[in-house]
Amino acid sequence: MRLRLLLPGCLIWLPVAALAVDPPPAGPADNVRIYRCVGSNGAVSLQDAPCTKAHQQQVLDMTRPKDPPPRPATAAPAAAAAPVLQREVRVVTVQPPQPMYECVTSEGERYTSDNSDGNPRWVPTWGYAYPTFPGHGHGGPRPPHPPGGGGPWQPGVAVPMGSVLVRDSCHALPPQEVCARLRDRRWELIRRYNSALQSERQELMREQRGIDARLEQDCGGT
């Protein structure tokens, strides 16, 4: 039984006898020559060298496979532009600390105030009055002579002569000093709270809440 091998139509079958003359020389460099050897037992082998004399030989000339032509170079896709990050602009308005003033009374007492008014108040003014008695002569009534006669005239009694507006002297404290005095006042209220009456504690708590709010706003907390 003879084994037959089917190859594509592009292959050229060239059967020759094993003892025949040498096969024709190989074709151009773009061809490949393959030897098909059939043994006495019908075994078939393919090789790139001629078969031995004990085999029947067939020579196959095949076109050497070629690499496909290189693809045209394509421009690398442009890198996607990085998204532009929108910068968030925040406008922070810092409120200046509430001012505090130190005031001094005419007696030398010092106190703090939230304004520079200096505790304005009306103070009465006083003058001296001379008692008069009816008399004769030029000039009308005159003060009486002091007891014992002679000597200068002495004033009578002091009487109000009106009033005048008085203000204490005040000056603004620097922010650091304001915060320090607020903290001192807060601790003073805490100490007073333990020994204060129930009615006084409500007032102390209200003042402390106001100081705490001011410290949080102007001084970065307590």
C-alpha positions in Angstrom: 0.0 0.0 0.0 1.4 3.3 -1.0 1.0 6.4 1.3 0.1 9.6 -0.5 0.6 13.1 1.0 -1.6 15.9 0.0 0.0 19.4 0.1 -1.3 22.8 -1.0 -1.4 23.7 -4.6 1.6 25.9 -4.3 3.8 22.8 -3.7 5.4 21.1 -6.6 5.5 17.4 -6.4 8.6 15.9 -8.1 8.5 12.1 -7.6 11.7 10.4 -8.4 13.1 6.9 -7.8 15.5 6.4 -4.9 18.2 5.1 -7.3 17.6 7.7 -9.9 20.0 10.4 -10.8 20.6 13.2 -8.3 17.8 15.8 -8.0 18.2 19.0 -9.8 20.0 21.7 -8.0 18.0 23.8 -5.6 16.2 26.8 -6.8 16.7 30.4 -5.9 17.4 31.3 -2.3 13.8 32.0 -1.7 12.9 28.3 -2.2 13.1 25.4 0.3 13.8 21.8 -0.8 12.3 19.0 1.3 13.0 15.3 0.7 10.1 12.8 1.2 11.5 9.4 2.0 9.3 6.2 1.9 10.9 3.1 3.5 10.3 -0.5 2.6 7.7 -0.8 5.3 5.8 2.2 4.1 7.1 4.6 6.7 7.2 8.2 5.4 9.6 10.8 6.7 10.4 14.4 5.6 13.9 15.7 5.8 16.1 18.4 4.4 18.8 15.9 3.2 18.5 13.3 0.3 17.1 9.9 1.3 19.3 6.8 1.6 19.3 4.2 -1.1 17.0 2.0 0.9 14.2 4.5 0.5 12.1 5.9 -2.2 12.6 9.6 -2.5 10.4 12.5 -3.6 11.7 16.1 -3.8 9.5 18.9 -2.8 10.4 22.5 -3.7 8.5 24.9 -1.5 8.5 28.6 -1.4 10.4 29.9 1.7 8.0 31.8 4.0 8.7 35.5 4.2 8.0 37.9 6.9 5.3 40.4 6.1 6.4 43.9 5.2 6.8 46.1 8.2 3.9 48.2 9.1 4.3 51.9 8.5 5.3 53.7 11.6 2.3 55.4 13.2 2.7 58.4 15.3 2.3 57.7 19.0 -0.9 59.0 20.3 -0.5 62.3 22.0 -0.6 62.0 25.7 -3.9 63.2 27.1 -3.5 66.6 28.5 -3.6 66.5 32.3 -6.8 68.1 33.5 -6.2 71.6 34.8 -6.9 71.7 38.5 -9.0 74.6 39.5 -7.4 76.2 42.5 -9.9 77.2 45.1 -9.4 80.7 46.4 -10.8 81.5 49.8 -10.8 84.9 51.2 -10.5 84.8 55.0 -11.4 88.0 56.8 -9.8 88.2 60.2 -11.8 90.3 62.6 -9.5 92.5 64.7 -9.8 91.8 68.4 -12.2 93.9 70.4 -10.3 96.7 72.1 -9.9 97.1 75.8 -9.0 100.3 77.6 -7.4 100.9 81.0 -8.8 104.0 82.8 -7.5 105.9 85.8 -9.7 108.0 88.1 -8.7 111.3 89.6 -8.1 109.4 92.8 -5.6 107.0 91.1 -7.9 104.0 90.9 -7.5 101.8 87.8 -10.1 99.8 86.0 -10.7 98.3 82.5 -13.4 99.3 80.1 -14.5 98.3 76.6 -14.6 101.9 75.5 -12.5 105.0 76.0 -15.4 107.2 77.3 -13.8 107.2 80.8 -17.0 106.9 82.8 -18.4 110.4 81.9 -20.3 112.0 84.8 -21.4 115.4 86.0 -19.7 116.7 89.1 -21.1 119.7 91.0 -18.9 122.7 91.5 -18.9 124.6 94.7 -18.3 128.2 95.7 -18.3 130.3 98.9 -21.2 132.6 99.7 -21.0 135.4 102.2 -23.9 136.0 104.5 -25.3 139.5 104.2 -27.1 141.7 106.8 -29.0 144.9 106.3 -26.9 148.0 107.0 -26.4 151.6 106.0 -23.9 153.4 104.0 -22.6 153.0 100.5 -22.2 149.6 99.0 -25.2 148.0 100.4 -25.1 145.1 102.8 -21.8 143.8 103.8 -20.6 140.6 105.6 -20.5 141.0 109.3 -17.2 141.7 111.0 -15.6 138.6 112.4 -16.0 138.2 116.2 -13.6 140.3 118.2 -13.4 142.9 115.5 -10.7 143.5 112.9 -9.0 141.0 110.7 -9.9 140.0 107.1 -13.3 139.1 105.9 -13.9 135.3 106.1 -16.0 133.4 103.5 -19.3 132.1 104.4 -20.8 128.7 103.5 -20.0 126.6 100.5 -22.9 126.3 98.0 -23.2 124.5 94.7 -22.4 126.7 91.7 -23.3 124.3 88.9 -21.8 121.1 87.5 -19.0 120.1 85.1 -18.6 116.9 83.0 -15.7 114.8 84.2 -14.1 111.9 82.4 -11.4 109.5 83.5 -8.2 109.2 81.6 -8.1 106.0 79.4 -5.7 104.4 77.0 -6.0 101.3 74.7 -4.2 98.1 75.7 -2.2 96.0 73.2 -3.9 92.7 72.0 -1.6 90.5 74.1 -2.4 92.4 77.2 -6.1 92.2 76.5 -6.0 88.4 76.2 -3.9 88.2 79.4 -6.4 90.3 81.4 -9.3 88.4 80.1 -7.8 85.1 81.2 -7.0 86.6 84.6 -10.6 87.8 85.0 -11.9 84.4 84.0 -9.9 82.6 86.7 -11.0 85.3 89.2 -14.6 84.5 88.4 -14.0 80.8 88.9 -12.4 81.4 92.3 -15.3 83.6 93.4 -17.9 81.2 92.1 -17.2 78.6 94.9 -17.8 81.1 97.7 -20.5 83.2 96.0 -24.2 83.1 96.9 -26.6 81.4 94.6 -27.9 84.8 93.3 -24.3 85.9 92.7 -23.4 82.7 90.8 -25.9 83.5 88.0 -24.2 86.8 87.4 -20.7 85.3 87.5 -21.7 82.6 85.0 -23.1 85.1 82.6 -19.9 87.2 82.8 -17.7 84.1 82.3 -19.7 83.0 79.2 -19.0 86.4 77.7 -15.3 86.2 78.5 -15.1 82.7 77.1 -16.7 83.8 73.8 -14.4 86.8 73.6 -11.3 84.6 74.3 -12.4 82.1 71.6 -12.9 84.9 69.0 -10.0 87.2 69.7 -7.4 85.1 71.6 -7.6 81.6 70.1 -9.5 80.0 72.9 -9.1 79.8 76.7 
